[in-house]
Amino acid sequence: MSDDKPAREPIGEDARIDALEQRLAAAREREEERNRPQVQGADANYRAGNQVLAHLIGGPLGGAVVGYAIDSFAGTAPWGLLVMLGLGFVVAFRNIIRISNRRPD
């Protein structure tokens, strides 16, 4: 045992282990790609839907607030509120019709 060589030779990397590691890495990459969300951000239909919802809520609500303010200053309750609420609905539906008639890009 005077040799500086170890008693056993170190085992080299087996080609099967390398191939297995490559297949595992490819499988992990495919799995991450499959689980990644497909839509990045909001698409045009989602934005249009949000616009419609905003007009349906904002138009009548804004009309009601303005109508209430007119009624409180002019003392014409409930006519200012009713007229402005109706006008808010008309404006909201006009905007929704404009959104629905818009051509896709």
PyMOL CGO cylinders between C-alpha atoms (Angstrom):
from pymol import cmd
from pymol.cgo import CYLINDER

trace = [
    CYLINDER, 0.00, 0.00, 0.00, 2.78, 2.31, -0.61, 0.3, 1, 1, 1, 1, 1, 1,
    CYLINDER, 2.78, 2.31, -0.61, 1.11, 3.45, -3.81, 0.3, 1, 1, 1, 1, 1, 1,
    CYLINDER, 1.11, 3.45, -3.81, -0.61, 6.79, -3.75, 0.3, 1, 1, 1, 1, 1, 1,
    CYLINDER, -0.61, 6.79, -3.75, -3.52, 5.25, -5.65, 0.3, 1, 1, 1, 1, 1, 1,
    CYLINDER, -3.52, 5.25, -5.65, -6.74, 4.72, -3.75, 0.3, 1, 1, 1, 1, 1, 1,
    CYLINDER, -6.74, 4.72, -3.75, -7.88, 1.17, -3.26, 0.3, 1, 1, 1, 1, 1, 1,
    CYLINDER, -7.88, 1.17, -3.26, -10.79, 1.66, -5.66, 0.3, 1, 1, 1, 1, 1, 1,
    CYLINDER, -10.79, 1.66, -5.66, -11.12, 3.68, -8.81, 0.3, 1, 1, 1, 1, 1, 1,
    CYLINDER, -11.12, 3.68, -8.81, -13.80, 6.41, -8.64, 0.3, 1, 1, 1, 1, 1, 1,
    CYLINDER, -13.80, 6.41, -8.64, -16.85, 5.50, -10.66, 0.3, 1, 1, 1, 1, 1, 1,
    CYLINDER, -16.85, 5.50, -10.66, -17.38, 7.81, -13.60, 0.3, 1, 1, 1, 1, 1, 1,
    CYLINDER, -17.38, 7.81, -13.60, -20.72, 9.34, -14.45, 0.3, 1, 1, 1, 1, 1, 1,
    CYLINDER, -20.72, 9.34, -14.45, -23.01, 6.83, -16.02, 0.3, 1, 1, 1, 1, 1, 1,
    CYLINDER, -23.01, 6.83, -16.02, -24.56, 7.85, -19.36, 0.3, 1, 1, 1, 1, 1, 1,
    CYLINDER, -24.56, 7.85, -19.36, -27.93, 6.58, -18.17, 0.3, 1, 1, 1, 1, 1, 1,
    CYLINDER, -27.93, 6.58, -18.17, -27.91, 9.02, -15.26, 0.3, 1, 1, 1, 1, 1, 1,
    CYLINDER, -27.91, 9.02, -15.26, -27.11, 11.91, -17.62, 0.3, 1, 1, 1, 1, 1, 1,
    CYLINDER, -27.11, 11.91, -17.62, -29.95, 10.89, -19.94, 0.3, 1, 1, 1, 1, 1, 1,
    CYLINDER, -29.95, 10.89, -19.94, -32.33, 10.60, -16.98, 0.3, 1, 1, 1, 1, 1, 1,
    CYLINDER, -32.33, 10.60, -16.98, -31.39, 14.08, -15.74, 0.3, 1, 1, 1, 1, 1, 1,
    CYLINDER, -31.39, 14.08, -15.74, -31.97, 15.51, -19.21, 0.3, 1, 1, 1, 1, 1, 1,
    CYLINDER, -31.97, 15.51, -19.21, -35.37, 13.84, -19.46, 0.3, 1, 1, 1, 1, 1, 1,
    CYLINDER, -35.37, 13.84, -19.46, -36.32, 15.09, -15.99, 0.3, 1, 1, 1, 1, 1, 1,
    CYLINDER, -36.32, 15.09, -15.99, -35.31, 18.65, -16.91, 0.3, 1, 1, 1, 1, 1, 1,
    CYLINDER, -35.31, 18.65, -16.91, -37.35, 18.46, -20.13, 0.3, 1, 1, 1, 1, 1, 1,
    CYLINDER, -37.35, 18.46, -20.13, -40.35, 17.09, -18.22, 0.3, 1, 1, 1, 1, 1, 1,
    CYLINDER, -40.35, 17.09, -18.22, -40.11, 19.89, -15.63, 0.3, 1, 1, 1, 1, 1, 1,
    CYLINDER, -40.11, 19.89, -15.63, -39.93, 22.48, -18.43, 0.3, 1, 1, 1, 1, 1, 1,
    CYLINDER, -39.93, 22.48, -18.43, -43.00, 21.01, -20.16, 0.3, 1, 1, 1, 1, 1, 1,
    CYLINDER, -43.00, 21.01, -20.16, -44.90, 20.93, -16.87, 0.3, 1, 1, 1, 1, 1, 1,
    CYLINDER, -44.90, 20.93, -16.87, -44.05, 24.58, -16.12, 0.3, 1, 1, 1, 1, 1, 1,
    CYLINDER, -44.05, 24.58, -16.12, -45.15, 25.56, -19.63, 0.3, 1, 1, 1, 1, 1, 1,
    CYLINDER, -45.15, 25.56, -19.63, -48.42, 23.66, -19.20, 0.3, 1, 1, 1, 1, 1, 1,
    CYLINDER, -48.42, 23.66, -19.20, -49.17, 25.25, -15.81, 0.3, 1, 1, 1, 1, 1, 1,
    CYLINDER, -49.17, 25.25, -15.81, -48.25, 28.78, -16.91, 0.3, 1, 1, 1, 1, 1, 1,
    CYLINDER, -48.25, 28.78, -16.91, -51.33, 30.97, -17.43, 0.3, 1, 1, 1, 1, 1, 1,
    CYLINDER, -51.33, 30.97, -17.43, -52.07, 31.35, -21.13, 0.3, 1, 1, 1, 1, 1, 1,
    CYLINDER, -52.07, 31.35, -21.13, -53.49, 34.88, -21.05, 0.3, 1, 1, 1, 1, 1, 1,
    CYLINDER, -53.49, 34.88, -21.05, -51.07, 37.58, -20.02, 0.3, 1, 1, 1, 1, 1, 1,
    CYLINDER, -51.07, 37.58, -20.02, -53.10, 40.63, -18.97, 0.3, 1, 1, 1, 1, 1, 1,
    CYLINDER, -53.10, 40.63, -18.97, -56.63, 41.51, -19.96, 0.3, 1, 1, 1, 1, 1, 1,
    CYLINDER, -56.63, 41.51, -19.96, -57.86, 40.91, -23.46, 0.3, 1, 1, 1, 1, 1, 1,
    CYLINDER, -57.86, 40.91, -23.46, -60.11, 43.27, -25.43, 0.3, 1, 1, 1, 1, 1, 1,
    CYLINDER, -60.11, 43.27, -25.43, -63.37, 41.51, -24.52, 0.3, 1, 1, 1, 1, 1, 1,
    CYLINDER, -63.37, 41.51, -24.52, -62.60, 41.71, -20.82, 0.3, 1, 1, 1, 1, 1, 1,
    CYLINDER, -62.60, 41.71, -20.82, -61.83, 45.43, -21.08, 0.3, 1, 1, 1, 1, 1, 1,
    CYLINDER, -61.83, 45.43, -21.08, -65.03, 46.04, -23.07, 0.3, 1, 1, 1, 1, 1, 1,
    CYLINDER, -65.03, 46.04, -23.07, -67.04, 44.19, -20.42, 0.3, 1, 1, 1, 1, 1, 1,
    CYLINDER, -67.04, 44.19, -20.42, -65.50, 46.33, -17.71, 0.3, 1, 1, 1, 1, 1, 1,
    CYLINDER, -65.50, 46.33, -17.71, -66.37, 49.47, -19.68, 0.3, 1, 1, 1, 1, 1, 1,
    CYLINDER, -66.37, 49.47, -19.68, -69.99, 48.35, -20.06, 0.3, 1, 1, 1, 1, 1, 1,
    CYLINDER, -69.99, 48.35, -20.06, -70.23, 47.63, -16.34, 0.3, 1, 1, 1, 1, 1, 1,
    CYLINDER, -70.23, 47.63, -16.34, -68.72, 51.01, -15.48, 0.3, 1, 1, 1, 1, 1, 1,
    CYLINDER, -68.72, 51.01, -15.48, -71.22, 52.81, -17.71, 0.3, 1, 1, 1, 1, 1, 1,
    CYLINDER, -71.22, 52.81, -17.71, -74.16, 50.83, -16.28, 0.3, 1, 1, 1, 1, 1, 1,
    CYLINDER, -74.16, 50.83, -16.28, -73.15, 51.77, -12.75, 0.3, 1, 1, 1, 1, 1, 1,
    CYLINDER, -73.15, 51.77, -12.75, -71.66, 55.23, -13.29, 0.3, 1, 1, 1, 1, 1, 1,
    CYLINDER, -71.66, 55.23, -13.29, -74.30, 56.74, -15.56, 0.3, 1, 1, 1, 1, 1, 1,
    CYLINDER, -74.30, 56.74, -15.56, -77.34, 56.31, -13.29, 0.3, 1, 1, 1, 1, 1, 1,
    CYLINDER, -77.34, 56.31, -13.29, -75.30, 56.91, -10.13, 0.3, 1, 1, 1, 1, 1, 1,
    CYLINDER, -75.30, 56.91, -10.13, -73.87, 60.15, -11.50, 0.3, 1, 1, 1, 1, 1, 1,
    CYLINDER, -73.87, 60.15, -11.50, -77.32, 61.24, -12.68, 0.3, 1, 1, 1, 1, 1, 1,
    CYLINDER, -77.32, 61.24, -12.68, -78.79, 60.50, -9.26, 0.3, 1, 1, 1, 1, 1, 1,
    CYLINDER, -78.79, 60.50, -9.26, -76.10, 62.51, -7.47, 0.3, 1, 1, 1, 1, 1, 1,
    CYLINDER, -76.10, 62.51, -7.47, -76.51, 65.50, -9.79, 0.3, 1, 1, 1, 1, 1, 1,
    CYLINDER, -76.51, 65.50, -9.79, -80.32, 65.24, -9.56, 0.3, 1, 1, 1, 1, 1, 1,
    CYLINDER, -80.32, 65.24, -9.56, -80.20, 65.14, -5.78, 0.3, 1, 1, 1, 1, 1, 1,
    CYLINDER, -80.20, 65.14, -5.78, -77.96, 68.21, -5.77, 0.3, 1, 1, 1, 1, 1, 1,
    CYLINDER, -77.96, 68.21, -5.77, -80.36, 70.05, -8.08, 0.3, 1, 1, 1, 1, 1, 1,
    CYLINDER, -80.36, 70.05, -8.08, -83.31, 69.08, -5.84, 0.3, 1, 1, 1, 1, 1, 1,
    CYLINDER, -83.31, 69.08, -5.84, -81.57, 70.24, -2.68, 0.3, 1, 1, 1, 1, 1, 1,
    CYLINDER, -81.57, 70.24, -2.68, -80.66, 73.64, -4.16, 0.3, 1, 1, 1, 1, 1, 1,
    CYLINDER, -80.66, 73.64, -4.16, -83.80, 74.32, -6.21, 0.3, 1, 1, 1, 1, 1, 1,
    CYLINDER, -83.80, 74.32, -6.21, -86.32, 72.61, -3.91, 0.3, 1, 1, 1, 1, 1, 1,
    CYLINDER, -86.32, 72.61, -3.91, -87.90, 70.64, -6.78, 0.3, 1, 1, 1, 1, 1, 1,
    CYLINDER, -87.90, 70.64, -6.78, -87.85, 67.21, -5.08, 0.3, 1, 1, 1, 1, 1, 1,
    CYLINDER, -87.85, 67.21, -5.08, -88.20, 64.55, -6.52, 0.3, 1, 1, 1, 1, 1, 1,
    CYLINDER, -88.20, 64.55, -6.52, -88.30, 65.84, -10.13, 0.3, 1, 1, 1, 1, 1, 1,
    CYLINDER, -88.30, 65.84, -10.13, -84.65, 66.80, -10.49, 0.3, 1, 1, 1, 1, 1, 1,
    CYLINDER, -84.65, 66.80, -10.49, -83.57, 63.40, -9.19, 0.3, 1, 1, 1, 1, 1, 1,
    CYLINDER, -83.57, 63.40, -9.19, -85.94, 61.52, -11.50, 0.3, 1, 1, 1, 1, 1, 1,
    CYLINDER, -85.94, 61.52, -11.50, -85.05, 63.53, -14.60, 0.3, 1, 1, 1, 1, 1, 1,
    CYLINDER, -85.05, 63.53, -14.60, -81.31, 63.28, -14.04, 0.3, 1, 1, 1, 1, 1, 1,
    CYLINDER, -81.31, 63.28, -14.04, -81.54, 59.58, -13.16, 0.3, 1, 1, 1, 1, 1, 1,
    CYLINDER, -81.54, 59.58, -13.16, -83.38, 58.96, -16.42, 0.3, 1, 1, 1, 1, 1, 1,
    CYLINDER, -83.38, 58.96, -16.42, -80.80, 61.03, -18.28, 0.3, 1, 1, 1, 1, 1, 1,
    CYLINDER, -80.80, 61.03, -18.28, -78.05, 58.96, -16.64, 0.3, 1, 1, 1, 1, 1, 1,
    CYLINDER, -78.05, 58.96, -16.64, -79.64, 55.75, -17.94, 0.3, 1, 1, 1, 1, 1, 1,
    CYLINDER, -79.64, 55.75, -17.94, -79.98, 57.21, -21.44, 0.3, 1, 1, 1, 1, 1, 1,
    CYLINDER, -79.98, 57.21, -21.44, -76.34, 58.29, -21.51, 0.3, 1, 1, 1, 1, 1, 1,
    CYLINDER, -76.34, 58.29, -21.51, -75.19, 54.92, -20.13, 0.3, 1, 1, 1, 1, 1, 1,
    CYLINDER, -75.19, 54.92, -20.13, -77.07, 52.96, -22.80, 0.3, 1, 1, 1, 1, 1, 1,
    CYLINDER, -77.07, 52.96, -22.80, -75.89, 55.32, -25.53, 0.3, 1, 1, 1, 1, 1, 1,
    CYLINDER, -75.89, 55.32, -25.53, -72.30, 54.66, -24.47, 0.3, 1, 1, 1, 1, 1, 1,
    CYLINDER, -72.30, 54.66, -24.47, -72.91, 50.89, -24.34, 0.3, 1, 1, 1, 1, 1, 1,
    CYLINDER, -72.91, 50.89, -24.34, -74.32, 50.97, -27.88, 0.3, 1, 1, 1, 1, 1, 1,
    CYLINDER, -74.32, 50.97, -27.88, -71.24, 52.88, -29.03, 0.3, 1, 1, 1, 1, 1, 1,
    CYLINDER, -71.24, 52.88, -29.03, -68.99, 50.26, -27.40, 0.3, 1, 1, 1, 1, 1, 1,
    CYLINDER, -68.99, 50.26, -27.40, -70.89, 47.39, -29.01, 0.3, 1, 1, 1, 1, 1, 1,
    CYLINDER, -70.89, 47.39, -29.01, -70.74, 49.00, -32.48, 0.3, 1, 1, 1, 1, 1, 1,
    CYLINDER, -70.74, 49.00, -32.48, -66.99, 49.52, -32.29, 0.3, 1, 1, 1, 1, 1, 1,
    CYLINDER, -66.99, 49.52, -32.29, -65.02, 47.54, -34.88, 0.3, 1, 1, 1, 1, 1, 1,
    CYLINDER, -65.02, 47.54, -34.88, -62.44, 45.04, -33.62, 0.3, 1, 1, 1, 1, 1, 1,
    CYLINDER, -62.44, 45.04, -33.62, -58.83, 45.96, -34.25, 0.3, 1, 1, 1, 1, 1, 1,
]
cmd.load_cgo(trace, "trace")
